[in-house]
Structures are given as structure tokens and as C-alpha cells.
Amino acid sequence: MLAPSRRHLAAALAACLVALPSLASAQTPIVLDGPIPDGTARYFAVPFTVPEGIREIEVRHDDQSEMNILDWGLADPTRFRGWGGGNTEAAVVSVEAASRSYVPGAIPAGTWSLLIGQAKVIERPARYHVEIFLRPTPTLSPQPERRPYAHAPALSTGPRWYAGDFHVHSRESGDASPTLDEVATFARSRGLDFVELSEHNTVSELDLVGAAQARHPALLFVPGIEVTTYSGHANAIGATRWVDFRVGSADPMVTVDAITAAAASQGAIFSINHPVLNLGDACIGCSWSLREPAGSVGAVELQNGQYSVTGALFYARSVRFWEAYLARGEHVAPIGGSDDHRAGEDRGSLASPIGGPTTMVYATELSVPAILAGVRAGRTVVKLQGPDDPMVELRAGDAAMIGDTVRARRVTLRATVTHGMGATLSFVRNGEATDPVTVGADPFTAMLEVDAPPGAADDRWRCELAVNDRPRVVTGHVWIAATGVAPSPDAGVAVNPTTTSDGCGCRSAPSPGGAGLGALLTAMAAALTRRRGVRRNSPPTR
């Protein structure tokens, strides 16, 4: 038998020998160096093996070029674990915590995959360099505030118009910086009722929402994902599960049909973001060039970011993009989103603070299901500049409102404008505007009597309010069902102006035939340096 001191020494030595493999895996990284594949595939995966007993993984990556931009993500043997995009920070996942953009949880043994996207590769030959640290003991502190996402109870009850922003990023997006608390505080300072969290290709924010929602009971967090591809961006409004976005990947083969189906399968609304924002490498993949299945789009972002900066450049063309869906008979809601990445902190000329634009949604209550139902029903009004813009409500007949289809031979449209003195109001039929009328009272009501269209195609009517000759508010549509009777060869548009009593702030709108909405502005914003989804310089860690 060994003496006690020697016995203890031997036991300690044996323990050290047993621990050596773990210590080595913790301290010595797996180094992966390789070429960026040539060819048309925009995404590829690099596998690595994780042994039993690992509780934390750190991935440090480098695109080895000042000219090229690579995007980075991570998947374990069975599921997606996060997407940092062009964020140059290391990615860390452990059992009870994760770095931003990534999802904590069990670290299963087996083959993991480093996911790499070729955002911009112009310098060839191109290479990547990766160092992966496998640790049996986590370095990240536990994050007890994380808990499984569940919709919050209604924050407010009763049907009314709720003000929100359908395109907001927190620091869980690789190119954004604000915490959920900062997002909520700024949104409430602007009078908003809700924001949709549209993180780039990740759902890592969801298990942080419950605690943040409890701290901010007056602002509803609506879940979502900005599906950020190299051929266009779209929001899956209401999504709570990851959507594989890798269009252009050879393995797996991801299509836009699969993306829209994945969004629909979880009850999310597929909304196309900044569809005509074509700025080349200044905003990689920002304009929409994919061909999604008919009927899969539920909304279009008519205005993205600060209207005073981008409105003249993109709004008219965004409306034309939206109208193309409507002309095919699809009922697609108009929405707006700030695309805020800084919770209003950046007030520069190119900033896009939360609430600019603001989308009004008529909902039965302030809850996620009710807001989604309102958008799905088409009950939206977009205040292009922000929450302080005037409000326009459009009704048809006795009870129909925006989003409804009316079946009647003759219908009276009624538009009510509040806080819009001096603005001009137009009714818009099938994309063609009436002559504008000046808003001369507050509130102000304009009425237009219209006949149902002959034939098989329904008419669609909306309103647009202009301030200083620039559009400021756009409503969703009321549809007037077609009669099913073929039109006579010389039939015109049946629109009859009505008269109203004095002293009510009401006025009739003339029939269609006036000037259009103004010349299209097609100059590109070459000076717009804010890039969506890809950043060479990461925002500060918080």
C-alpha cells in the first residue's frame, strides 16, 4: 500500500492524465483553412467534429481579405444555432448562454457545420481561416433571463388603430447594436404600440423577449425574421422558428418556394422589404429579384427608412411594385418599416429611427395574433414620415372598412382625415388617382359614390394624402366586387360625386381623370452608405 502522501500524488497525476484530452480540446483550437469554392453556389458548409463532454464552442473566423465579405453561421448535428452575418465577432454557444445572434442549448457530440455565405467575393483566389475552441467548461456566464418564447397576453383590449413599426433590429442582428430595452424605450417615446423584431436570419432574440416584455408592458414585441438573401429581403412577420434562407446553396437546395412555405407553415405573413432598393454593393441583396409563388406575399414594405431621405428615390417605384400584385388580384397589405439598427441613437441625415415610417393596424386588441390578423385582413394605413403624420380612414357603405370587399351595385366611399389641415386627398382606383381635394377642416370627410365594375375583375380603392405635394399617408384598399356582367364597348368609369351638408367639414371628391401622383424619381442613392445585412465593422458590444 502506498503511503498517504504518495497515494494522493498518484491520484492527482491520474486525474491530470484523464483531463489532458479535455484540456487540450479547450486550449488548442481546431484550425480550418480552405479555399472559397468557385462556381455559382453562394453558400457552403465546413464540417467539424465535437466530442462528448463539450459544454461550449467558440468560433473565430476571418475572411482573409479586405475586398471580400463572408457571412458566418453555425449548425449542430440536428438544428441551426445562429447566424451572425458579416459580424466579425467570434461566435460562442454554450449550454446556458450564447453570444448575440446565436442560440444556447445542449452541445451534442457529432458533426457540426460552419455555415459560410459569399456576400461579396471579388478577390480570387479567396480563402477563409477559422479557429474553433471546444471547452468542457463554459466561459460565458449563464443567461437566466432566457426562456422559451410564448405570445404575451393582450397588452390592451378593444378594437382600434394600433401604431407600430414592422422592421426593427436589435443587437441580435449581426449589424445592429441596441438591446430590447433600448428598442422598447425609444419606440414608446414615439408613441408606438408595437414593433416587429426582424433579425437577420436568426431567432436568437426570441428567448429574450419574455423578460423584456415584462419590463415594457406598454409596448408589444411582435416576433419575426428578416429572411436576408443575396437576391432580396423579406420579413416573416410572426415567425417563431428559423427559416432556411440560403437561396443559391447547392446543398441543401433552398428555393423561395420553400422559404414562403416555411413562413406560412408557422402562421407568419411573408412581406417583401425595400423591394426596389438597388444600391449594388452598398446594400447587398436589398432589392427583390426572386420569383415567389403566386399568393404567397401578404404585405409589401412601401417605405423603408427615413422618408425625407429615401422617399423621393424609392417610394413611387415601391408603389408600382405593390400595385403589380394588386393588379393580379392578390390582396396585399401596405406596410412600412424603419429598418432601425440603432434604436434611434443615430440621428444623422441617413438615420432611420424607429417609427419612421409608422404603420397603423386596425386590430381587435394589442396582441401578436390580433396584429397579424389585422395585417392579414389588409387593415393597414402607412404614415410615411412617422407617427405624427395625419390619419386617413377609408370606409365603404354602412360598415365596410379597409380590407373588406363590398358587394353592391353602388357604394359610397367615405374618407376621414384627422390632423391634416391644408393637405390634399385623392381617391385612387386601380392605381389611378382622382383629382385631389384640399383638406379644409379637422376632421375632414370626403365622399365618393362609385358603381360596381362590370365584368369579372373587382375594383380596388384606396386613399392617398399629400403634404406639400408629396405623398404622406397611404391606406390599404376597399374592394368593390365586379358584377359579372360584360361591360358595353363604350362604358366609362361609373363614379358619381356626392354633395354633403354645410358645416361638417365634408366635401365631395371629383371623378377620376386628374393628374397622376407626380413624375417618378429614379436617381439612385449612391451616397447612402448604410448596408443592410452585411457589415465589415461590427457595432459595439453591449
C-alpha positions in Angstrom: 0.0 0.0 0.0 1.3 3.5 -0.8 1.9 6.0 1.9 -0.8 8.6 2.1 1.3 11.4 0.5 2.4 9.2 -2.4 -1.2 7.9 -2.8 -2.5 11.4 -3.0 0.2 12.3 -5.6 -0.6 9.3 -7.7 -4.3 10.1 -7.6 -3.7 13.7 -8.7 -1.4 12.5 -11.5 -4.0 10.1 -12.7 -6.7 12.8 -12.7 -4.4 15.1 -14.7 -3.8 12.4 -17.3 -7.6 11.8 -17.6 -8.1 15.5 -18.1 -5.5 16.0 -20.7 -7.7 15.4 -23.7 -10.3 17.9 -22.4 -7.7 20.4 -21.5 -6.2 20.1 -25.0 -9.5 20.5 -26.7 -10.2 23.6 -24.5 -6.9 25.3 -25.2 -5.8 24.1 -28.6 -8.1 25.2 -31.4 -9.2 23.2 -34.4 -7.8 25.3 -37.3 -9.7 25.2 -40.6 -8.1 26.9 -43.6 -9.5 26.5 -47.0 -10.4 28.0 -50.4 -13.8 29.6 -51.1 -15.3 27.3 -53.7 -15.6 28.6 -57.2 -18.9 28.2 -59.0 -22.4 29.6 -58.6 -23.2 28.3 -55.1 -23.4 31.3 -52.7 -23.3 29.2 -49.5 -21.2 26.3 -48.4 -20.6 24.4 -45.1 -17.4 23.3 -43.4 -17.9 20.3 -41.1 -16.0 19.8 -37.8 -16.3 17.1 -35.1 -17.4 17.8 -31.5 -16.6 15.0 -29.0 -18.6 14.1 -25.9 -18.3 16.3 -22.8 -18.1 19.7 -24.5 -20.2 22.5 -23.0 -19.1 25.5 -25.0 -17.9 26.1 -28.6 -16.2 29.3 -29.8 -15.7 30.0 -33.5 -13.3 32.7 -34.6 -13.4 33.5 -38.3 -11.6 35.6 -40.8 -12.4 36.1 -44.5 -8.7 36.8 -45.2 -9.4 39.8 -47.4 -10.2 43.5 -47.2 -12.1 43.2 -50.5 -14.3 40.1 -49.8 -17.2 39.8 -47.5 -18.2 36.5 -46.0 -21.2 35.8 -43.8 -21.0 33.3 -40.9 -23.3 30.9 -39.1 -23.4 27.7 -37.2 -25.4 24.5 -37.1 -25.2 21.5 -34.7 -25.9 17.9 -35.9 -29.7 18.5 -35.8 -30.5 22.2 -35.8 -29.5 25.7 -36.7 -27.6 27.5 -33.9 -27.3 31.1 -35.3 -26.3 33.5 -38.0 -24.0 36.5 -37.4 -23.8 37.5 -41.0 -20.9 39.8 -41.7 -20.3 40.4 -38.0 -16.6 39.9 -37.3 -17.0 39.0 -33.7 -16.4 35.4 -32.5 -19.5 33.2 -32.2 -19.9 31.4 -28.8 -22.6 28.9 -27.9 -22.8 27.1 -24.6 -25.4 25.2 -22.7 -26.8 28.2 -20.8 -25.7 31.2 -22.8 -24.7 32.4 -26.3 -23.1 35.4 -27.9 -25.5 37.6 -29.8 -27.2 36.1 -32.9 -26.7 32.6 -31.6 -28.8 30.1 -29.7 -27.8 28.4 -26.4 -28.5 24.8 -25.5 -27.1 21.4 -25.3 -23.8 20.8 -27.1 -24.4 17.4 -28.8 -21.4 15.3 -29.9 -21.1 14.7 -33.6 -20.6 16.6 -36.8 -21.3 20.4 -36.6 -21.2 22.7 -39.5 -19.7 26.2 -40.0 -22.1 27.9 -42.5 -20.4 30.4 -44.8 -22.1 32.8 -47.2 -20.4 34.5 -50.1 -21.8 38.0 -49.7 -19.2 39.6 -51.9 -16.2 37.7 -53.3 -14.3 39.8 -55.9 -10.7 38.9 -55.0 -9.7 35.5 -56.2 -8.3 33.1 -55.1 -10.3 33.6 -51.9 -9.8 31.8 -48.7 -11.2 31.5 -45.2 -9.5 30.9 -41.8 -11.3 29.5 -38.8 -10.3 28.7 -35.3 -12.7 26.6 -33.2 -12.3 26.2 -29.4 -14.1 23.2 -27.7 -14.4 23.7 -24.0 -15.7 21.3 -21.3 -16.2 24.4 -19.0 -18.1 27.4 -20.3 -16.6 30.9 -20.2 -19.9 32.6 -20.8 -21.9 33.4 -17.7 -25.4 31.8 -17.6 -28.2 33.9 -19.0 -31.1 33.2 -16.7 -33.3 35.8 -18.4 -33.7 33.4 -21.4 -36.9 31.4 -21.5 -38.9 29.7 -24.3 -40.9 32.2 -26.3 -44.7 32.5 -25.8 -47.0 35.2 -27.0 -47.7 37.8 -24.4 -51.3 38.3 -23.2 -53.1 41.2 -24.8 -51.5 44.5 -23.6 -54.6 46.5 -24.4 -58.1 45.4 -25.3 -60.7 46.8 -27.7 -60.7 47.3 -31.4 -58.9 50.4 -32.6 -55.9 51.5 -34.7 -52.6 50.5 -33.2 -49.4 52.2 -34.2 -46.2 50.2 -35.0 -43.1 49.6 -36.9 -42.7 46.3 -38.9 -38.9 46.4 -39.4 -36.7 46.8 -36.3 -33.4 45.2 -35.4 -31.9 44.6 -32.0 -28.3 43.6 -31.3 -29.2 40.0 -32.1 -28.8 41.0 -35.7 -25.1 41.0 -36.5 -25.1 44.5 -37.9 -27.2 46.2 -35.2 -26.5 47.4 -31.6 -29.5 48.1 -29.4 -30.8 45.9 -26.6 -34.5 45.1 -26.5 -34.9 47.6 -23.6 -33.4 50.3 -25.8 -35.7 49.4 -28.6 -38.8 49.5 -26.4 -37.9 52.7 -24.7 -37.3 54.6 -27.9 -40.4 53.1 -29.6 -42.6 54.2 -26.7 -41.1 57.7 -26.8 -42.5 57.9 -30.3 -45.9 56.7 -29.2 -45.8 53.3 -30.8 -47.8 50.4 -29.6 -45.8 47.6 -31.1 -42.6 46.8 -33.0 -41.7 43.7 -35.1 -38.3 42.3 -34.3 -36.9 41.4 -37.7 -33.5 39.9 -37.0 -31.3 38.8 -39.9 -31.7 35.1 -40.4 -31.9 34.2 -36.7 -34.4 33.7 -33.9 -31.9 34.2 -31.1 -33.9 37.1 -29.7 -37.0 35.1 -29.0 -36.0 33.6 -25.7 -35.0 37.1 -24.5 -38.4 38.6 -25.4 -40.4 37.3 -22.4 -38.3 39.1 -19.8 -38.1 42.2 -21.9 -41.9 42.2 -22.5 -42.4 42.0 -18.7 -40.2 45.1 -18.3 -42.1 47.0 -21.0 -45.8 46.2 -20.6 -46.9 49.1 -22.8 -45.1 48.0 -26.0 -45.8 44.7 -27.8 -42.9 42.8 -29.2 -44.0 41.0 -32.4 -41.7 38.1 -33.3 -40.3 37.8 -36.8 -37.3 37.2 -39.0 -35.8 39.2 -41.8 -35.1 36.5 -44.4 -32.0 38.1 -45.8 -30.9 36.5 -49.1 -28.5 37.8 -51.7 -31.5 38.2 -54.0 -33.8 40.1 -51.8 -35.0 40.6 -48.2 -38.4 39.7 -46.8 -39.9 39.6 -43.3 -41.7 36.6 -42.0 -43.9 38.6 -39.6 -44.9 36.4 -36.6 -42.3 33.7 -37.3 -41.0 31.9 -34.2 -39.0 29.2 -35.9 -35.9 29.6 -38.0 -36.4 29.7 -41.8 -33.6 28.4 -44.0 -32.8 31.4 -46.2 -29.9 30.0 -48.2 -31.2 30.6 -51.7 -28.3 29.7 -54.0 -27.0 26.9 -51.8 -26.1 23.7 -53.6 -26.6 21.5 -50.5 -29.2 21.8 -49.3 -31.1 23.2 -52.3 -33.1 26.1 -50.9 -35.8 27.8 -53.0 -38.0 30.8 -52.5 -41.0 28.4 -52.7 -39.6 26.6 -49.6 -39.0 29.8 -47.8 -42.5 31.1 -48.3 -43.9 27.7 -47.3 -41.8 27.6 -44.2 -43.2 31.0 -43.2 -46.8 30.0 -43.9 -46.5 26.8 -42.0 -46.0 28.7 -38.8 -48.7 31.3 -39.5 -46.3 34.0 -40.5 -47.0 36.8 -43.0 -44.5 37.0 -45.8 -43.7 40.6 -46.5 -41.2 41.9 -49.1 -38.8 44.5 -47.7 -37.4 47.6 -49.6 -38.2 45.8 -52.9 -36.6 48.4 -55.2 -33.7 49.4 -53.1 -31.0 48.6 -55.6 -27.7 50.1 -54.4 -25.3 47.4 -55.5 -22.5 46.6 -53.0 -23.7 49.4 -50.8 -26.7 47.2 -49.8 -26.0 43.6 -50.8 -29.1 41.8 -52.0 -31.5 44.5 -50.8 -33.7 44.8 -53.9 -36.1 41.9 -54.6 -35.3 39.7 -57.6 -36.8 36.4 -56.6 -39.9 34.9 -58.1 -42.1 33.7 -55.3 -45.2 31.6 -55.7 -48.4 33.4 -56.5 -50.5 34.2 -53.5 -47.6 33.8 -51.0 -47.0 37.5 -50.4 -49.1 39.1 -47.7 -47.6 42.5 -47.5 -45.2 44.9 -49.2 -43.0 47.5 -47.4 -43.9 50.7 -49.3 -41.5 52.8 -47.3 -38.3 51.8 -45.7 -36.4 54.2 -43.5 -36.5 57.9 -43.2 -39.0 59.3 -45.8 -37.2 62.6 -46.2 -34.1 60.7 -47.4 -35.4 57.7 -49.4 -39.0 58.7 -50.2 -38.2 60.6 -53.3 -35.9 57.9 -54.5 -37.9 54.8 -53.9 -41.5 55.4 -52.7 -43.1 55.8 -56.2 -41.4 52.7 -57.5 -42.3 50.7 -54.4 -45.9 51.6 -55.0 -45.6 50.3 -58.6 -44.1 47.1 -57.3 -47.1 46.7 -54.8 -49.6 47.6 -57.5 -48.4 44.8 -59.7 -49.6 42.3 -57.1 -52.9 44.0 -56.7 -53.4 44.1 -60.5 -53.1 40.3 -60.5 -56.0 40.1 -58.0 -53.8 39.5 -54.9 -54.9 41.3 -51.7 -51.5 42.5 -50.4 -51.4 44.9 -47.4 -49.2 48.0 -47.4 -46.8 48.4 -44.5 -43.8 50.4 -43.6 -40.6 49.8 -41.6 -37.8 51.9 -40.3 -35.1 49.3 -40.6 -33.7 50.8 -37.5 -30.4 49.3 -36.3 -29.6 51.8 -33.5 -32.8 52.4 -31.5 -32.9 56.0 -32.7 -29.4 56.8 -31.4 -28.1 57.7 -34.9 -29.8 61.0 -35.8 -27.7 61.7 -38.8 -29.1 62.6 -42.2 -29.2 58.9 -43.2 -30.7 57.6 -40.0 -33.9 55.6 -39.9 -35.2 55.9 -36.3 -38.0 53.5 -35.1 -41.4 54.8 -36.1 -40.3 56.3 -39.4 -42.5 55.2 -41.2 -45.3 54.1 -38.9 -47.9 51.5 -39.8 -51.4 51.7 -38.3 -53.1 48.4 -37.9 -56.8 48.0 -37.1 -56.9 45.1 -34.6 -59.3 43.8 -32.0 -56.6 44.1 -29.3 -52.9 44.7 -28.8 -51.6 41.1 -29.1 -49.5 39.3 -31.6 -52.4 37.2 -33.0 -54.6 40.3 -33.4 -51.9 42.4 -35.1 -51.2 39.5 -37.5 -54.9 39.2 -38.2 -55.2 42.9 -38.9 -52.4 42.8 -41.5 -53.7 39.6 -43.0 -57.1 41.3 -43.4 -55.4 44.2 -45.1 -56.4 46.7 -42.4 -53.3 48.9 -42.6 -52.5 52.6 -43.1 -48.9 53.7 -43.6 -47.8 57.1 -42.3 -44.8 57.5 -44.5 -42.9 60.0 -42.3 -43.9 58.9 -38.8 -46.4 58.7 -36.1 -47.2 62.5 -36.2 -48.5 62.3 -39.7 -52.2 62.8 -40.3 -54.5 59.8 -40.2 -56.8 58.7 -43.0 -59.6 56.2 -42.5 -61.5 54.8 -45.5 -64.9 53.2 -45.3 -67.4 51.9 -47.8 -71.2 51.8 -47.4 -72.6 51.4 -44.0 -70.0 49.2 -42.3 -67.2 48.1 -44.7 -63.7 49.3 -44.0 -60.1 49.0 -45.3 -59.5 45.3 -46.3 -63.2 44.5 -46.9 -64.8 43.5 -50.2 -68.2 45.1 -50.8 -70.9 43.5 -53.0 -73.3 46.2 -54.1 -74.3 47.9 -57.4 -73.4 51.3 -56.0 -71.2 52.2 -53.0 -70.4 55.4 -51.2 -66.7 55.7 -50.2 -66.0 57.9 -47.2 -62.5 59.1 -46.3 -62.0 60.8 -43.0 -58.8 62.8 -42.4 -57.7 63.9 -39.0 -54.9 66.4 -38.2 -54.4 67.1 -42.0 -55.4 70.7 -42.5 -54.0 72.0 -45.7 -53.1 68.6 -47.1 -54.6 67.2 -50.3 -56.6 64.0 -50.5 -57.0 61.7 -53.5 -59.0 58.6 -54.0 -57.1 56.0 -56.0 -58.9 53.5 -58.2 -56.8 50.6 -59.5 -53.7 52.6 -59.3 -55.1 55.8 -60.9 -55.7 58.8 -58.7 -58.6 61.2 -58.7 -58.1 65.0 -58.8 -57.0 66.0 -55.2 -59.2 67.9 -52.8 -57.8 70.2 -50.2 -58.4 69.2 -46.5 -60.2 72.3 -45.1 -61.3 71.1 -41.7 -60.3 68.8 -38.9 -61.7 66.3 -39.0 -62.4 66.4 -42.8 -64.5 63.9 -44.7 -64.6 63.4 -48.5 -67.2 61.1 -50.1 -67.3 59.4 -53.4 -70.1 57.4 -54.9 -69.0 54.6 -57.2 -70.6 51.8 -59.2 -69.5 48.2 -59.1 -67.3 47.4 -62.1 -68.7 45.3 -64.9 -67.0 42.1 -65.9 -65.0 39.7 -63.7 -62.3 42.0 -62.2 -63.0 43.7 -58.9 -62.2 47.4 -58.5 -59.8 48.4 -55.7 -60.0 51.8 -54.0 -57.6 53.4 -51.6 -56.7 56.9 -50.4 -53.5 58.9 -50.5 -52.9 62.1 -48.6 -50.2 64.5 -49.8 -48.5 67.3 -47.8 -46.7 70.0 -49.9 -47.4 67.9 -53.0 -45.6 64.8 -51.6 -47.4 61.6 -50.5 -47.5 61.4 -46.8 -50.2 58.8 -45.9 -51.4 55.8 -47.9 -54.3 53.5 -47.0 -55.0 49.9 -47.7 -57.8 49.0 -50.1 -61.5 48.5 -50.2 -62.6 46.2 -52.9 -65.8 46.6 -54.9 -66.9 43.3 -56.3 -67.4 43.1 -60.0 -71.0 42.5 -61.3 -70.0 39.6 -63.6 -71.7 41.3 -66.5 -69.6 42.1 -69.5 -69.1 45.9 -70.0 -70.5 47.6 -73.0 -67.9 48.8 -75.5 -68.3 52.5 -74.7 -68.7 52.2 -70.9 -66.7 54.5 -68.8 -65.8 54.5 -65.2 -69.0 55.0 -63.1 -68.1 57.5 -60.4 -70.6 60.0 -59.1 -69.5 62.9 -56.9 -71.9 63.4 -54.0 -72.7 66.6 -52.1 -72.8 67.0 -48.3 -74.4 69.3 -45.8 -72.7 72.5 -44.8 -70.7 72.8 -41.6 -69.5 69.3 -41.3 -66.0 69.6 -42.8 -67.2 67.3 -45.6 -66.5 67.7 -49.3 -67.1 65.7 -52.5 -64.2 64.4 -54.5 -64.2 64.9 -58.3 -64.3 61.9 -60.6 -61.1 60.3 -61.9 -59.2 62.0 -64.7 -56.8 64.4 -63.0 -53.1 64.4 -62.9 -51.2 61.4 -61.6 -49.1 61.2 -58.5 -46.1 63.0 -60.0 -43.1 62.1 -62.0 -41.1 59.0 -60.9 -37.8 59.8 -59.3 -35.2 57.2 -60.4 -31.9 58.7 -59.1 -30.0 56.1 -57.1 -28.8 56.9 -53.6 -25.1 56.4 -54.3 -24.3 58.3 -51.1 -26.4 56.0 -48.9 -23.8 54.1 -47.1 -25.9 52.1 -44.6 -25.8 48.5 -45.7 -28.5 46.0 -44.6 -27.5 42.6 -43.5 -23.7 42.9 -44.1 -21.2 44.9 -42.1 -17.5 45.0 -42.3 -17.3 46.8 -39.0 -19.2 45.3 -36.1 -21.2 47.5 -33.8 -20.0 47.9 -30.3 -20.7 45.0 -27.9 -23.2 45.8 -25.1 
